[in-house]
């Protein structure tokens, strides 16, 4: 039975690719396809933050912000582009199983995996405005990376800054 | 006062303080080390000798026979994180340290490294994520029969060298604010010196002296703040020959920003017993967003020369005023005596993260040479050497690469070197035989975009996004070079696929050793750079190569165990954001070459 399922799954993936569907993947939060925009901030059908990438590679504003904030706050442990390092796991892999709620809980509350063989400790960022004010943007960016919807490095083009973005950030950062 | 008289007075002061203290063992700790460092069989300090030359007078292993080198024995530290620094050897015992949890082993060299004792502190694992760039430690120091270790949680501990038992321990700072211990201490006379890491958390840097006898703090000198905190005399402490004046640091910061201003002190220390000065550098100002901290941000990015007894600064020199690229100034200060222009000069040579190799007079702080030691360096055209210029000693910054000039939320592209620096903490070596310096370097550039951040104690305080890629025109991310500090010129350069992140060792045998991130220990000819030997150790090398003699036989040893900034930045490989569409993305990924795990590998020649 398992073998048949695998064959079917393969056929479905094959169909999706040949039909030119870009996001026939599901990740830890399910289907990442963007369905709703709140002033440039995209969410999927379940209301989770997500990315919106145009055919020419232009990314939405928040995914772009996610890249910059990830690279400032998370890169020193998790490596460039969510690829992991000798110090902390590759988040492009973790995103395949973590739901938005899981992700949020780990970022805000931290994580400890201390054993005889390794000492992995993720700090609680709940009080860190440089992270928490951008946690949805960082999620959207990593989701796009995990789903292979965008490549490595800085997005070459991004949607314009939404009208209320600066004010929102100011309010959050205090 | 003439120099001879002042020396006599100084000697008198030492003598009288000796009589007052009346503690022979405390007073002789450093005197012992001055004698002990001359015995090439042992390695009694992390810098090998006080002058930080990383030169060994051993010559059994030489350019003719190094090709026959074999592994004599190995030792696993049982720790997976990045292994920086090197072991010490004192007589029949080798002292090996490891990253967090900061294990220290004493190994019996008479019995192939049998464990004599092991020290493993219990530390709160919450210190792990406040260690920027891996839980590294750069080694232990020896003095007065004790082994000194600055733990990750900023506990300075003195262990009985014979038993490993804690003699005393003292807390030097607060990890809840992001302060951590990573650097190797140094012992001079009756004091042990340590500094602090935490520039990415807004930790204000300091160096402190503790009594080797009981752990009491004798003095503490901050990198930033009021003159009383800096331990400077506004009239007597000089910078480039001139008194620094009152409030030299406060004037260069806005408001109270100096309190979270960084300038941390996580590099190596050196000591000149004749001049009675210790030398070290301070790191980047916090945050990485230069717009947020107007001014020169003194004394971040600075070379300090201090009196080891009182802490008072004799001279300072800020290499990168108002840093805009994270070019920490902590790299080692190498003390040499060399002929320059027909006279013997007492030099201090420093290969800065900013890509300039500096040569100064170490007595006065006079700047003699400042030249790029990687031709790719582009953020500044040169250092102004004109003594009559108002910019004397300052770098001439190129506007295009100035993240201050380009401003917040603007991506400054193609800045060389990257924040890794042309060289990081991995120390260079100097051979008095060739008069050359052997420098492990990074050949990596970056894009850097600063933006506004808020400060929360104990949380990262960075404020910049950066992407890194190999310097234009090649795919190699590192070079191992030979440098003439008198002229500021590269003599030869061996390209390496990855950044060279291992400390070098020069030897009287005409061989220079270094390690690579793939894990090779390499031996090259000191004159030509020609590769004479290589061996792939179990993991990437970010430790420093050392050599010692035991039972009449010379050994070479190095810790492997990939990690640190190198392991974080290069594990997944770099991509070039400017390669254009269709270009094959990505350079070699370190993770395809090596994996985690700390091992000491000891090499020797086969029995003849």
Boltz contact constraints between the chains, C-beta under 6 A:
constraints:
  - contact:
      token1: [A, 68]
      token2: [B, 465]
      max_distance: 6.0
  - contact:
      token1: [A, 71]
      token2: [B, 465]
      max_distance: 6.0
  - contact:
      token1: [A, 72]
      token2: [B, 462]
      max_distance: 6.0
  - contact:
      token1: [A, 72]
      token2: [B, 464]
      max_distance: 6.0
  - contact:
      token1: [A, 72]
      token2: [B, 465]
      max_distance: 6.0
  - contact:
      token1: [A, 76]
      token2: [B, 132]
      max_distance: 6.0
  - contact:
      token1: [A, 76]
      token2: [B, 133]
      max_distance: 6.0
  - contact:
      token1: [A, 79]
      token2: [B, 568]
      max_distance: 6.0
  - contact:
      token1: [A, 79]
      token2: [B, 571]
      max_distance: 6.0
  - contact:
      token1: [A, 79]
      token2: [B, 572]
      max_distance: 6.0
  - contact:
      token1: [A, 83]
      token2: [B, 572]
      max_distance: 6.0
  - contact:
      token1: [A, 85]
      token2: [B, 567]
      max_distance: 6.0
  - contact:
      token1: [A, 85]
      token2: [B, 568]
      max_distance: 6.0
  - contact:
      token1: [A, 85]
      token2: [B, 571]
      max_distance: 6.0
  - contact:
      token1: [A, 86]
      token2: [B, 562]
      max_distance: 6.0
  - contact:
      token1: [A, 86]
      token2: [B, 563]
      max_distance: 6.0
  - contact:
      token1: [A, 86]
      token2: [B, 567]
      max_distance: 6.0
  - contact:
      token1: [A, 86]
      token2: [B, 571]
      max_distance: 6.0
  - contact:
      token1: [A, 86]
      token2: [B, 596]
      max_distance: 6.0
  - contact:
      token1: [A, 87]
      token2: [B, 134]
      max_distance: 6.0
  - contact:
      token1: [A, 87]
      token2: [B, 568]
      max_distance: 6.0
  - contact:
      token1: [A, 114]
      token2: [B, 125]
      max_distance: 6.0
  - contact:
      token1: [A, 118]
      token2: [B, 80]
      max_distance: 6.0
  - contact:
      token1: [A, 119]
      token2: [B, 125]
      max_distance: 6.0
  - contact:
      token1: [A, 119]
      token2: [B, 128]
      max_distance: 6.0
  - contact:
      token1: [A, 121]
      token2: [B, 125]
      max_distance: 6.0
  - contact:
      token1: [A, 121]
      token2: [B, 128]
      max_distance: 6.0
  - contact:
      token1: [A, 121]
      token2: [B, 129]
      max_distance: 6.0
  - contact:
      token1: [A, 123]
      token2: [B, 129]
      max_distance: 6.0
  - contact:
      token1: [A, 127]
      token2: [B, 456]
      max_distance: 6.0
  - contact:
      token1: [A, 128]
      token2: [B, 456]
      max_distance: 6.0
  - contact:
      token1: [A, 128]
      token2: [B, 459]
      max_distance: 6.0
  - contact:
      token1: [A, 129]
      token2: [B, 454]
      max_distance: 6.0
  - contact:
      token1: [A, 130]
      token2: [B, 453]
      max_distance: 6.0
  - contact:
      token1: [A, 152]
      token2: [B, 575]
      max_distance: 6.0
  - contact:
      token1: [A, 153]
      token2: [B, 575]
      max_distance: 6.0
  - contact:
      token1: [A, 153]
      token2: [B, 577]
      max_distance: 6.0
  - contact:
      token1: [A, 154]
      token2: [B, 467]
      max_distance: 6.0
  - contact:
      token1: [A, 154]
      token2: [B, 577]
      max_distance: 6.0
  - contact:
      token1: [A, 173]
      token2: [B, 454]
      max_distance: 6.0
